[in-house]
């Protein structure tokens, strides 16, 4: 079994309900969810919008290889109404966003997938929920602890825990 961290985000519709539905689909098709972070409210990252995001990170155990997992996550996004990005690097409002953050500490770079996620260390909405469920996590390339990464981001990327 491989341990995988997945970031979930939504800024349209009933965001918490959407993420909870994604949890169910991931649990049914990708692997068993073993940890879930709290929900966090954050402003959009990389584009302007009036719609705030709700974000979460989960840990799963899976038998899928990394490319099978990526395919299942993309299918979940599409089935939940996510439109594929028209152009790489362009961000926009979305019903659901599922990103593999770390797949069993492997380092991988392909045209379609970079592991660990190549922008994770720039996003409090990823690292704070990740630290909540895995406080000893270490970046497999830089060997920086999750707490070091959070301290670096603390002043630049606002985040608020959502109580439900």
N, C-alpha and C positions, 0 to 999 in steps of 0.2 A: 504494500500500500504506500502511496505517495501522499505527503502532506502538502496541501496547496492553500494559499491565501488568495481570496477573490474580493475585489472591491466592487460594491454596488452603489449606484447613484441614480436619482430620479429628480427631475424638476418640473414635471407636468403631471396633472391629475392628482389623485390621492397617492402621494409619494410613498408614505409608509406602507399602505396596503399593497402598492405595486412591488415594493422591495420584499414584503412578506410573501407575495405570490412567487416572486423569483426564487426566494429561499426554497419554497415547496418544489418548484421545478428542478432546481439544482439537486435537491435531495433525491428526487426520483430518477434523474437521468445521469448525473455526473459523479456522485459520491455522497457519502454520509457527512452531513454537517456536524462538526464536533465542537465548534465554538462560534458565537455570534457577538459582535460588539454592540454597543449602544447605537442609537441613531444620532447623527450629527447634522446640524443645519449649517450650510455654507453658501457663500455667494458663488456665482458661476466663476469658473476658472478658464481663462483663455478666450473669453468672449463676453459681450455685454448682454444682459437680460434682466428683466424685473423679477424673474422667477428664481427663488433660492432653491438649492439642492438639499435633499436629504441623502445622507451617505451612511454606509455601514461597511464593515469588513467581516468576512467569515473565514473560518478554516474548515477545510473538508479533507477527508481521506478518500482517495480514489485509486482505482485500478487502471483508469484510462491513461494513455500516454498524453503528452502535452498537446499534441495536435488534435487528437480526438476530443480532448476537453475543450479546446478552443472552438472547435466546430459545434459542439453541443451548446456552449455559451452563446455563440452567434445565432444558433437556431432558437434558443430561448428568447433572445432579444427580438428577433424577427417575429416570433409567435406572439409576443407581448405588444407589438406595434411599433417597435423601433425601426426607423428608417436608416439605412446605411448612410454613412457620411458621403457627401458628393465628392469631396476632395480631401485628401489626407492633410491633417493639420488644421482643418476647419472645424471648429466646435460650434454646437448649436443646442437649443433646448431639446430635451429628450425624455421619453417616457421611462426608459431604463438603460443603464449602461453597466456592463459587466466586464471587468478587467482582471486578468490573472496578474497578481502582484508578484507572487513567488511560487514556483513549482519545485518543491523539495530541494531548494537551495541550488538548483542548476543555473548555469550561465548559458544563455542562448541568444543568438542574434540571427534572425532571418528577415526576409522582406515583410513578413506579416506579424512577427512576434519577437519581442525582446524581453528577456528575463534576466534578472528581475525587471519589472516594469521600468522603462527608462526615464519616466518622469515622476515616479513615486516619491522620491526624496525631495521633490519640490512642492508637494501637496499635503498640507496638514489634514485634509479630509481623508487621506489614505493612512498617513503615519500615526495619527492619534488613535483612530480605531484599531489599527494593527497593534500598537503598543498596549492597548487595553486587553487584547486577547493573547498577546505574545510579548510580554515585557522584556524577554531576553533575546528577541529576534535580532540578528545581525545581517547587514547587507553582504551578500556573497561576493561582491566585487571589491567594494571599498573597505569592508570589514568594520564599518561604523555601526555602533549600537543604535537601536531605535531611539533611545533617549538622547543620544548625541544629535541625531537627525532632527528630532523634535525641537531641541534647544536652538538649533540653527534656524529653524522656520518660525519660531515663536512670535517674532515681531512682524512677520510679513504676510501671514495668511490667516485671517480670522476664522474661528470655528466656535460653534456653540452646541453643547449636548442638548438633545431634545428629550424631555420627559414625557413618557406616554403611559 
